[in-house]
Amino acid sequence: MNPQDVFFSQDSCSPGGQGYTVNDNIQALQNGSLTPDDLPPIKVFQKDAAMDSWGSLTRYGYSGDPANLVNGRWYTLDNRRLLAFLEAGVEDIPVIDVSNNEDLIRSQRWKFSTTNGGEDILCE
């Protein structure tokens, strides 16, 4: 899938995680020491209007709501990896469509904090 067709579900992210940073992944993807297939596929789903009825969820001090997402758009649950792919200029990324996994998407809705439909994300 082209990462340009996937939107961020979060308004922000931390730059690090599990022994790597977003910047490390960007550099490795750019210099070829890492390929998109070396990373786990990002989980994506297509936003449906019915999700708005789920309401908001707060976890780990973060709150999100499906109503923040635009109906019909593809969103990721793996915002840092999407950011790395986009910043590295990767044009085809591995994805797993979890649109039919309502339990997973519901449990992750605390991430749905975007304020601009997922157009961009602040990662600092």
N, CA, C and O atoms as a GROMACS GRO file, in nm:
protein
  496
    1MET      N    1   0.086  -0.118   0.000
    1MET     CA    2   0.000   0.000   0.000
    1MET      C    3   0.090   0.124   0.000
    1MET      O    4   0.196   0.124   0.062
    2ASN      N    5   0.047   0.226  -0.068
    2ASN     CA    6   0.121   0.351  -0.067
    2ASN      C    7   0.095   0.423   0.065
    2ASN      O    8  -0.020   0.447   0.100
    3PRO      N    9   0.201   0.458   0.141
    3PRO     CA   10   0.180   0.523   0.269
    3PRO      C   11   0.110   0.659   0.258
    3PRO      O   12   0.054   0.709   0.356
    4GLN      N   13   0.112   0.718   0.139
    4GLN     CA   14   0.042   0.845   0.118
    4GLN      C   15  -0.110   0.827   0.128
    4GLN      O   16  -0.183   0.925   0.145
    5ASP      N   17  -0.157   0.702   0.119
    5ASP     CA   18  -0.300   0.672   0.126
    5ASP      C   19  -0.346   0.638   0.267
    5ASP      O   20  -0.463   0.607   0.289
    6VAL      N   21  -0.253   0.643   0.364
    6VAL     CA   22  -0.284   0.608   0.503
    6VAL      C   23  -0.266   0.733   0.589
    6VAL      O   24  -0.172   0.810   0.570
    7PHE      N   25  -0.357   0.753   0.684
    7PHE     CA   26  -0.354   0.871   0.768
    7PHE      C   27  -0.320   0.834   0.912
    7PHE      O   28  -0.340   0.720   0.955
    8PHE      N   29  -0.269   0.932   0.986
    8PHE     CA   30  -0.234   0.913   1.126
    8PHE      C   31  -0.360   0.917   1.212
    8PHE      O   32  -0.447   1.002   1.191
    9SER      N   33  -0.370   0.826   1.307
    9SER     CA   34  -0.483   0.830   1.400
    9SER      C   35  -0.453   0.919   1.520
    9SER      O   36  -0.545   0.966   1.586
   10GLN      N   37  -0.325   0.942   1.548
   10GLN     CA   38  -0.284   1.021   1.664
   10GLN      C   39  -0.243   1.162   1.622
   10GLN      O   40  -0.207   1.185   1.506
   11ASP      N   41  -0.248   1.254   1.718
   11ASP     CA   42  -0.198   1.389   1.691
   11ASP      C   43  -0.049   1.401   1.724
   11ASP      O   44   0.018   1.493   1.678
   12SER      N   45   0.003   1.307   1.805
   12SER     CA   46   0.144   1.310   1.842
   12SER      C   47   0.193   1.170   1.874
   12SER      O   48   0.114   1.078   1.893
   13CYS      N   49   0.325   1.156   1.879
   13CYS     CA   50   0.385   1.028   1.914
   13CYS      C   51   0.520   1.054   1.980
   13CYS      O   52   0.577   1.162   1.966
   14SER      N   53   0.568   0.956   2.052
   14SER     CA   54   0.703   0.967   2.107
   14SER      C   55   0.801   0.920   2.001
   14SER      O   56   0.767   0.832   1.922
   15PRO      N   57   0.921   0.976   1.997
   15PRO     CA   58   1.015   0.940   1.892
   15PRO      C   59   1.083   0.805   1.911
   15PRO      O   60   1.140   0.750   1.817
   16GLY      N   61   1.078   0.750   2.032
   16GLY     CA   62   1.149   0.625   2.058
   16GLY      C   63   1.055   0.511   2.085
   16GLY      O   64   0.933   0.526   2.089
   17GLY      N   65   1.117   0.396   2.102
   17GLY     CA   66   1.036   0.280   2.134
   17GLY      C   67   1.108   0.150   2.109
   17GLY      O   68   1.163   0.130   2.000
   18GLN      N   69   1.109   0.064   2.206
   18GLN     CA   70   1.158  -0.073   2.194
   18GLN      C   71   1.294  -0.084   2.124
   18GLN      O   72   1.310  -0.166   2.034
   19GLY      N   73   1.391  -0.002   2.165
   19GLY     CA   74   1.526  -0.015   2.113
   19GLY      C   75   1.553   0.055   1.981
   19GLY      O   76   1.661   0.038   1.924
   20TYR      N   77   1.459   0.132   1.931
   20TYR     CA   78   1.481   0.206   1.807
   20TYR      C   79   1.411   0.340   1.820
   20TYR      O   80   1.328   0.360   1.909
   21THR      N   81   1.444   0.431   1.730
   21THR     CA   82   1.373   0.558   1.724
   21THR      C   83   1.318   0.576   1.583
   21THR      O   84   1.361   0.510   1.489
   22VAL      N   85   1.224   0.665   1.571
   22VAL     CA   86   1.169   0.695   1.439
   22VAL      C   87   1.281   0.742   1.348
   22VAL      O   88   1.290   0.700   1.233
   23ASN      N   89   1.367   0.831   1.399
   23ASN     CA   90   1.477   0.881   1.317
   23ASN      C   91   1.574   0.771   1.276
   23ASN      O   92   1.624   0.772   1.163
   24ASP      N   93   1.601   0.674   1.366
   24ASP     CA   94   1.685   0.560   1.329
   24ASP      C   95   1.623   0.484   1.212
   24ASP      O   96   1.693   0.449   1.117
   25ASN      N   97   1.493   0.459   1.220
   25ASN     CA   98   1.426   0.387   1.111
   25ASN      C   99   1.426   0.466   0.981
   25ASN      O  100   1.444   0.409   0.874
   26ILE      N  101   1.407   0.597   0.990
   26ILE     CA  102   1.412   0.680   0.868
   26ILE      C  103   1.548   0.669   0.802
   26ILE      O  104   1.558   0.645   0.682
   27GLN      N  105   1.653   0.687   0.880
   27GLN     CA  106   1.789   0.680   0.826
   27GLN      C  107   1.820   0.543   0.768
   27GLN      O  108   1.878   0.532   0.660
   28ALA      N  109   1.782   0.437   0.839
   28ALA     CA  110   1.809   0.301   0.792
   28ALA      C  111   1.732   0.269   0.664
   28ALA      O  112   1.784   0.204   0.575
   29LEU      N  113   1.607   0.316   0.656
   29LEU     CA  114   1.530   0.297   0.533
   29LEU      C  115   1.592   0.374   0.417
   29LEU      O  116   1.594   0.325   0.304
   30GLN      N  117   1.642   0.493   0.444
   30GLN     CA  118   1.702   0.574   0.339
   30GLN      C  119   1.835   0.517   0.291
   30GLN      O  120   1.866   0.522   0.172
   31ASN      N  121   1.916   0.463   0.384
   31ASN     CA  122   2.048   0.413   0.343
   31ASN      C  123   2.047   0.267   0.302
   31ASN      O  124   2.150   0.212   0.263
   32GLY      N  125   1.932   0.203   0.310
   32GLY     CA  126   1.917   0.066   0.263
   32GLY      C  127   1.955  -0.042   0.363
   32GLY      O  128   1.947  -0.161   0.331
   33SER      N  129   1.995  -0.004   0.484
   33SER     CA  130   2.027  -0.106   0.583
   33SER      C  131   1.900  -0.168   0.644
   33SER      O  132   1.907  -0.265   0.719
   34LEU      N  133   1.786  -0.110   0.612
   34LEU     CA  134   1.657  -0.160   0.654
   34LEU      C  135   1.563  -0.147   0.536
   34LEU      O  136   1.562  -0.045   0.467
   35THR      N  137   1.484  -0.251   0.511
   35THR     CA  138   1.384  -0.244   0.405
   35THR      C  139   1.246  -0.244   0.471
   35THR      O  140   1.234  -0.285   0.587
   36PRO      N  141   1.143  -0.201   0.401
   36PRO     CA  142   1.009  -0.204   0.459
   36PRO      C  143   0.969  -0.344   0.507
   36PRO      O  144   0.898  -0.357   0.607
   37ASP      N  145   1.014  -0.447   0.436
   37ASP     CA  146   0.978  -0.584   0.474
   37ASP      C  147   1.051  -0.632   0.599
   37ASP      O  148   1.015  -0.735   0.656
   38ASP      N  149   1.155  -0.559   0.643
   38ASP     CA  150   1.224  -0.593   0.767
   38ASP      C  151   1.142  -0.554   0.890
   38ASP      O  152   1.166  -0.604   1.000
   39LEU      N  153   1.046  -0.465   0.871
   39LEU     CA  154   0.962  -0.418   0.981
   39LEU      C  155   0.827  -0.491   0.977
   39LEU      O  156   0.783  -0.533   0.871
   40PRO      N  157   0.763  -0.504   1.093
   40PRO     CA  158   0.629  -0.564   1.090
   40PRO      C  159   0.534  -0.478   1.007
   40PRO      O  160   0.547  -0.356   1.006
   41PRO      N  161   0.439  -0.541   0.938
   41PRO     CA  162   0.340  -0.463   0.863
   41PRO      C  163   0.264  -0.370   0.958
   41PRO      O  164   0.240  -0.404   1.074
   42ILE      N  165   0.226  -0.254   0.906
   42ILE     CA  166   0.146  -0.165   0.989
   42ILE      C  167   0.000  -0.208   0.980
   42ILE      O  168  -0.049  -0.251   0.876
   43LYS      N  169  -0.068  -0.196   1.094
   43LYS     CA  170  -0.210  -0.229   1.098
   43LYS      C  171  -0.289  -0.108   1.048
   43LYS      O  172  -0.272   0.003   1.098
   44VAL      N  173  -0.376  -0.130   0.950
   44VAL     CA  174  -0.458  -0.024   0.894
   44VAL      C  175  -0.604  -0.065   0.899
   44VAL      O  176  -0.637  -0.184   0.901
   45PHE      N  177  -0.691   0.035   0.901
   45PHE     CA  178  -0.835   0.011   0.897
   45PHE      C  179  -0.901   0.128   0.827
   45PHE      O  180  -0.849   0.239   0.826
   46GLN      N  181  -1.016   0.100   0.768
   46GLN     CA  182  -1.093   0.206   0.704
   46GLN      C  183  -1.200   0.255   0.802
   46GLN      O  184  -1.279   0.176   0.854
   47LYS      N  185  -1.200   0.385   0.826
   47LYS     CA  186  -1.294   0.447   0.921
   47LYS      C  187  -1.436   0.436   0.868
   47LYS      O  188  -1.463   0.468   0.752
   48ASP      N  189  -1.525   0.391   0.953
   48ASP     CA  190  -1.666   0.376   0.921
   48ASP      C  191  -1.746   0.464   1.016
   48ASP      O  192  -1.711   0.476   1.133
   49ALA      N  193  -1.852   0.527   0.969
   49ALA     CA  194  -1.934   0.617   1.050
   49ALA      C  195  -1.990   0.550   1.175
   49ALA      O  196  -2.009   0.615   1.277
   50ALA      N  197  -2.016   0.419   1.168
   50ALA     CA  198  -2.071   0.347   1.284
   50ALA      C  199  -1.975   0.348   1.403
   50ALA      O  200  -2.018   0.332   1.517
   51MET      N  201  -1.845   0.367   1.377
   51MET     CA  202  -1.746   0.369   1.486
   51MET      C  203  -1.768   0.487   1.580
   51MET      O  204  -1.728   0.482   1.696
   52ASP      N  205  -1.830   0.593   1.531
   52ASP     CA  206  -1.853   0.711   1.616
   52ASP      C  207  -1.936   0.678   1.739
   52ASP      O  208  -1.922   0.742   1.843
   53SER      N  209  -2.022   0.579   1.729
   53SER     CA  210  -2.108   0.542   1.842
   53SER      C  211  -2.030   0.478   1.957
   53SER      O  212  -2.082   0.464   2.067
   54TRP      N  213  -1.906   0.438   1.932
   54TRP     CA  214  -1.823   0.376   2.037
   54TRP      C  215  -1.785   0.476   2.145
   54TRP      O  216  -1.760   0.437   2.260
   55GLY      N  217  -1.780   0.603   2.110
   55GLY     CA  218  -1.740   0.705   2.206
   55GLY      C  219  -1.590   0.707   2.230
   55GLY      O  220  -1.514   0.634   2.166
   56SER      N  221  -1.549   0.791   2.323
   56SER     CA  222  -1.406   0.810   2.350
   56SER      C  223  -1.354   0.706   2.446
   56SER      O  224  -1.430   0.637   2.514
   57LEU      N  225  -1.221   0.696   2.451
   57LEU     CA  226  -1.154   0.606   2.543
   57LEU      C  227  -1.026   0.674   2.590
   57LEU      O  228  -0.953   0.733   2.510
   58THR      N  229  -1.000   0.665   2.720
   58THR     CA  230  -0.876   0.720   2.777
   58THR      C  231  -0.793   0.603   2.830
   58THR      O  232  -0.844   0.516   2.901
   59ARG      N  233  -0.664   0.604   2.794
   59ARG     CA  234  -0.570   0.503   2.842
   59ARG      C  235  -0.432   0.565   2.844
   59ARG      O  236  -0.396   0.644   2.756
   60TYR      N  237  -0.354   0.530   2.944
   60TYR     CA  238  -0.216   0.579   2.957
   60TYR      C  239  -0.210   0.732   2.957
   60TYR      O  240  -0.108   0.790   2.918
   61GLY      N  241  -0.317   0.797   3.000
   61GLY     CA  242  -0.321   0.942   3.004
   61GLY      C  243  -0.356   1.008   2.872
   61GLY      O  244  -0.356   1.131   2.862
   62TYR      N  245  -0.387   0.929   2.770
   62TYR     CA  246  -0.423   0.981   2.639
   62TYR      C  247  -0.570   0.951   2.613
   62TYR      O  248  -0.621   0.847   2.654
   63SER      N  249  -0.637   1.043   2.543
   63SER     CA  250  -0.778   1.024   2.509
   63SER      C  251  -0.798   1.040   2.360
   63SER      O  252  -0.739   1.128   2.297
   64GLY      N  253  -0.881   0.954   2.306
   64GLY     CA  254  -0.914   0.962   2.165
   64GLY      C  255  -1.059   0.926   2.141
   64GLY      O  256  -1.126   0.871   2.229
   65ASP      N  257  -1.106   0.959   2.023
   65ASP     CA  258  -1.246   0.936   1.990
   65ASP      C  259  -1.256   0.908   1.839
   65ASP      O  260  -1.197   0.981   1.760
   66PRO      N  261  -1.330   0.804   1.799
   66PRO     CA  262  -1.345   0.777   1.656
   66PRO      C  263  -1.402   0.895   1.578
   66PRO      O  264  -1.378   0.906   1.458
   67ALA      N  265  -1.477   0.983   1.645
   67ALA     CA  266  -1.534   1.099   1.576
   67ALA      C  267  -1.425   1.193   1.524
   67ALA      O  268  -1.453   1.278   1.439
   68ASN      N  269  -1.301   1.179   1.572
   68ASN     CA  270  -1.190   1.260   1.523
   68ASN      C  271  -1.141   1.216   1.385
   68ASN      O  272  -1.066   1.288   1.320
   69LEU      N  273  -1.182   1.097   1.342
   69LEU     CA  274  -1.136   1.041   1.216
   69LEU      C  275  -1.238   1.066   1.106
   69LEU      O  276  -1.358   1.075   1.132
   70VAL      N  277  -1.190   1.077   0.983
   70VAL     CA  278  -1.276   1.105   0.868
   70VAL      C  279  -1.327   0.974   0.809
   70VAL      O  280  -1.249   0.883   0.781
   71ASN      N  281  -1.458   0.965   0.792
   71ASN     CA  282  -1.518   0.844   0.735
   71ASN      C  283  -1.461   0.814   0.597
   71ASN      O  284  -1.443   0.903   0.514
   72GLY      N  285  -1.432   0.685   0.575
   72GLY     CA  286  -1.382   0.640   0.446
   72GLY      C  287  -1.231   0.642   0.431
   72GLY      O  288  -1.178   0.578   0.340
   73ARG      N  289  -1.160   0.713   0.519
   73ARG     CA  290  -1.014   0.718   0.511
   73ARG      C  291  -0.952   0.594   0.576
   73ARG      O  292  -1.010   0.533   0.666
   74TRP      N  293  -0.833   0.560   0.526
   74TRP     CA  294  -0.753   0.454   0.586
   74TRP      C  295  -0.665   0.515   0.693
   74TRP      O  296  -0.596   0.614   0.670
   75TYR      N  297  -0.667   0.455   0.812
   75TYR     CA  298  -0.586   0.500   0.925
   75TYR      C  299  -0.497   0.389   0.974
   75TYR      O  300  -0.522   0.271   0.949
   76THR      N  301  -0.391   0.427   1.044
   76THR     CA  302  -0.301   0.328   1.102
   76THR      C  303  -0.313   0.325   1.254
   76THR      O  304  -0.348   0.425   1.317
   77LEU      N  305  -0.283   0.210   1.310
   77LEU     CA  306  -0.267   0.196   1.454
   77LEU      C  307  -0.119   0.201   1.489
   77LEU      O  308  -0.082   0.199   1.607
   78ASP      N  309  -0.032   0.207   1.388
   78ASP     CA  310   0.114   0.208   1.404
   78ASP      C  311   0.172   0.338   1.350
   78ASP      O  312   0.238   0.340   1.246
   79ASN      N  313   0.145   0.445   1.421
   79ASN     CA  314   0.177   0.579   1.375
   79ASN      C  315   0.326   0.604   1.356
   79ASN      O  316   0.364   0.670   1.258
   80ARG      N  317   0.412   0.555   1.445
   80ARG     CA  318   0.557   0.580   1.432
   80ARG      C  319   0.614   0.515   1.306
   80ARG      O  320   0.694   0.575   1.236
   81ARG      N  321   0.572   0.391   1.279
   81ARG     CA  322   0.623   0.325   1.159
   81ARG      C  323   0.573   0.394   1.033
   81ARG      O  324   0.648   0.408   0.936
   82LEU      N  325   0.446   0.438   1.033
   82LEU     CA  326   0.396   0.512   0.917
   82LEU      C  327   0.478   0.639   0.896
   82LEU      O  328   0.515   0.670   0.783
   83LEU      N  329   0.505   0.711   1.003
   83LEU     CA  330   0.586   0.832   0.992
   83LEU      C  331   0.723   0.802   0.933
   83LEU      O  332   0.770   0.874   0.846
   84ALA      N  333   0.787   0.697   0.981
   84ALA     CA  334   0.920   0.660   0.929
   84ALA      C  335   0.914   0.630   0.779
   84ALA      O  336   0.999   0.675   0.703
   85PHE      N  337   0.814   0.552   0.737
   85PHE     CA  338   0.800   0.521   0.595
   85PHE      C  339   0.780   0.647   0.512
   85PHE      O  340   0.842   0.664   0.408
   86LEU      N  341   0.693   0.736   0.558
   86LEU     CA  342   0.666   0.859   0.485
   86LEU      C  343   0.790   0.947   0.475
   86LEU      O  344   0.825   0.996   0.368
   87GLU      N  345   0.857   0.968   0.589
   87GLU     CA  346   0.975   1.055   0.592
   87GLU      C  347   1.091   0.997   0.510
   87GLU      O  348   1.172   1.073   0.456
   88ALA      N  349   1.098   0.865   0.500
   88ALA     CA  350   1.205   0.801   0.423
   88ALA      C  351   1.173   0.797   0.274
   88ALA      O  352   1.259   0.761   0.193
   89GLY      N  353   1.051   0.833   0.238
   89GLY     CA  354   1.014   0.834   0.096
   89GLY      C  355   0.977   0.697   0.041
   89GLY      O  356   0.980   0.677  -0.081
   90VAL      N  357   0.943   0.604   0.128
   90VAL     CA  358   0.903   0.470   0.083
   90VAL      C  359   0.766   0.481   0.016
   90VAL      O  360   0.676   0.548   0.067
   91GLU      N  361   0.751   0.415  -0.099
   91GLU     CA  362   0.627   0.428  -0.175
   91GLU      C  363   0.535   0.306  -0.167
   91GLU      O  364   0.420   0.312  -0.212
   92ASP      N  365   0.585   0.196  -0.111
   92ASP     CA  366   0.504   0.076  -0.099
   92ASP      C  367   0.539   0.009   0.034
   92ASP      O  368   0.653  -0.030   0.055
   93ILE      N  369   0.439  -0.004   0.123
   93ILE     CA  370   0.466  -0.056   0.256
   93ILE      C  371   0.380  -0.179   0.284
   93ILE      O  372   0.271  -0.194   0.230
   94PRO      N  373   0.431  -0.266   0.370
   94PRO     CA  374   0.350  -0.382   0.409
   94PRO      C  375   0.244  -0.340   0.510
   94PRO      O  376   0.272  -0.267   0.605
   95VAL      N  377   0.120  -0.386   0.488
   95VAL     CA  378   0.009  -0.353   0.578
   95VAL      C  379  -0.070  -0.479   0.608
   95VAL      O  380  -0.067  -0.577   0.534
   96ILE      N  381  -0.142  -0.472   0.721
   96ILE     CA  382  -0.242  -0.572   0.755
   96ILE      C  383  -0.372  -0.496   0.774
   96ILE      O  384  -0.381  -0.407   0.859
   97ASP      N  385  -0.474  -0.532   0.696
   97ASP     CA  386  -0.604  -0.468   0.708
   97ASP      C  387  -0.678  -0.531   0.826
   97ASP      O  388  -0.715  -0.648   0.822
   98VAL      N  389  -0.698  -0.450   0.930
   98VAL     CA  390  -0.768  -0.499   1.050
   98VAL      C  391  -0.910  -0.440   1.058
   98VAL      O  392  -0.972  -0.440   1.165
   99SER      N  393  -0.961  -0.392   0.946
   99SER     CA  394  -1.094  -0.329   0.943
   99SER      C  395  -1.203  -0.418   1.002
   99SER      O  396  -1.298  -0.368   1.060
  100ASN      N  397  -1.190  -0.548   0.987
  100ASN     CA  398  -1.291  -0.641   1.037
  100ASN      C  399  -1.267  -0.685   1.181
  100ASN      O  400  -1.345  -0.763   1.235
  101ASN      N  401  -1.161  -0.636   1.244
  101ASN     CA  402  -1.129  -0.671   1.382
  101ASN      C  403  -1.177  -0.559   1.474
  101ASN      O  404  -1.097  -0.479   1.524
  102GLU      N  405  -1.308  -0.556   1.496
  102GLU     CA  406  -1.368  -0.448   1.574
  102GLU      C  407  -1.311  -0.441   1.716
  102GLU      O  408  -1.289  -0.332   1.768
  103ASP      N  409  -1.286  -0.556   1.778
  103ASP     CA  410  -1.233  -0.556   1.915
  103ASP      C  411  -1.098  -0.485   1.921
  103ASP      O  412  -1.073  -0.407   2.013
  104LEU      N  413  -1.011  -0.513   1.826
  104LEU     CA  414  -0.880  -0.448   1.823
  104LEU      C  415  -0.894  -0.298   1.804
  104LEU      O  416  -0.834  -0.220   1.878
  105ILE      N  417  -0.972  -0.256   1.707
  105ILE     CA  418  -0.986  -0.114   1.679
  105ILE      C  419  -1.049  -0.042   1.798
  105ILE      O  420  -1.004   0.065   1.837
  106ARG      N  421  -1.153  -0.100   1.856
  106ARG     CA  422  -1.217  -0.040   1.974
  106ARG      C  423  -1.116  -0.021   2.087
  106ARG      O  424  -1.115   0.083   2.154
  107SER      N  425  -1.032  -0.122   2.110
  107SER     CA  426  -0.937  -0.116   2.221
  107SER      C  427  -0.828  -0.013   2.199
  107SER      O  428  -0.763   0.031   2.294
  108GLN      N  429  -0.806   0.025   2.075
  108GLN     CA  430  -0.702   0.121   2.041
  108GLN      C  431  -0.754   0.262   2.018
  108GLN      O  432  -0.676   0.351   1.980
  109ARG      N  433  -0.882   0.286   2.040
  109ARG     CA  434  -0.938   0.418   2.007
  109ARG      C  435  -0.886   0.530   2.095
  109ARG      O  436  -0.910   0.647   2.064
  110TRP      N  437  -0.816   0.499   2.204
  110TRP     CA  438  -0.750   0.603   2.283
  110TRP      C  439  -0.646   0.676   2.199
  110TRP      O  440  -0.607   0.787   2.232
  111LYS      N  441  -0.602   0.613   2.090
  111LYS     CA  442  -0.504   0.674   1.999
  111LYS      C  443  -0.568   0.775   1.904
  111LYS      O  444  -0.496   0.853   1.842
  112PHE      N  445  -0.700   0.776   1.891
  112PHE     CA  446  -0.767   0.855   1.788
  112PHE      C  447  -0.776   1.002   1.829
  112PHE      O  448  -0.885   1.057   1.846
  113SER      N  449  -0.660   1.064   1.844
  113SER     CA  450  -0.653   1.201   1.896
  113SER      C  451  -0.625   1.305   1.788
  113SER      O  452  -0.611   1.423   1.819
  114THR      N  453  -0.616   1.263   1.662
  114THR     CA  454  -0.586   1.360   1.557
  114THR      C  455  -0.687   1.474   1.559
  114THR      O  456  -0.806   1.454   1.585
  115THR      N  457  -0.638   1.593   1.530
  115THR     CA  458  -0.725   1.709   1.523
  115THR      C  459  -0.738   1.762   1.380
  115THR      O  460  -0.807   1.861   1.355
  116ASN      N  461  -0.670   1.694   1.286
  116ASN     CA  462  -0.672   1.741   1.147
  116ASN      C  463  -0.700   1.627   1.048
  116ASN      O  464  -0.653   1.630   0.934
  117GLY      N  465  -0.775   1.528   1.094
  117GLY     CA  466  -0.811   1.416   1.006
  117GLY      C  467  -0.698   1.320   0.979
  117GLY      O  468  -0.711   1.231   0.895
  118GLY      N  469  -0.586   1.337   1.049
  118GLY     CA  470  -0.472   1.247   1.031
  118GLY      C  471  -0.372   1.293   0.928
  118GLY      O  472  -0.286   1.216   0.887
  119GLU      N  473  -0.382   1.419   0.886
  119GLU     CA  474  -0.293   1.474   0.784
  119GLU      C  475  -0.146   1.472   0.828
  119GLU      O  476  -0.057   1.445   0.746
  120ASP      N  477  -0.120   1.500   0.955
  120ASP     CA  478   0.018   1.498   1.003
  120ASP      C  479   0.020   1.463   1.151
  120ASP      O  480  -0.085   1.449   1.215
  121ILE      N  481   0.141   1.449   1.203
  121ILE     CA  482   0.159   1.408   1.341
  121ILE      C  483   0.283   1.479   1.396
  121ILE      O  484   0.380   1.501   1.323
  122LEU      N  485   0.279   1.513   1.522
  122LEU     CA  486   0.393   1.574   1.590
  122LEU      C  487   0.465   1.463   1.665
  122LEU      O  488   0.404   1.394   1.747
  123CYS      N  489   0.592   1.445   1.638
  123CYS     CA  490   0.669   1.338   1.701
  123CYS      C  491   0.793   1.401   1.762
  123CYS      O  492   0.888   1.434   1.692
  124GLU      N  493   0.789   1.417   1.896
  124GLU     CA  494   0.904   1.476   1.963
  124GLU      C  495   0.931   1.411   2.094
  124GLU      O  496   1.025   1.449   2.164
   0.00000   0.00000   0.00000
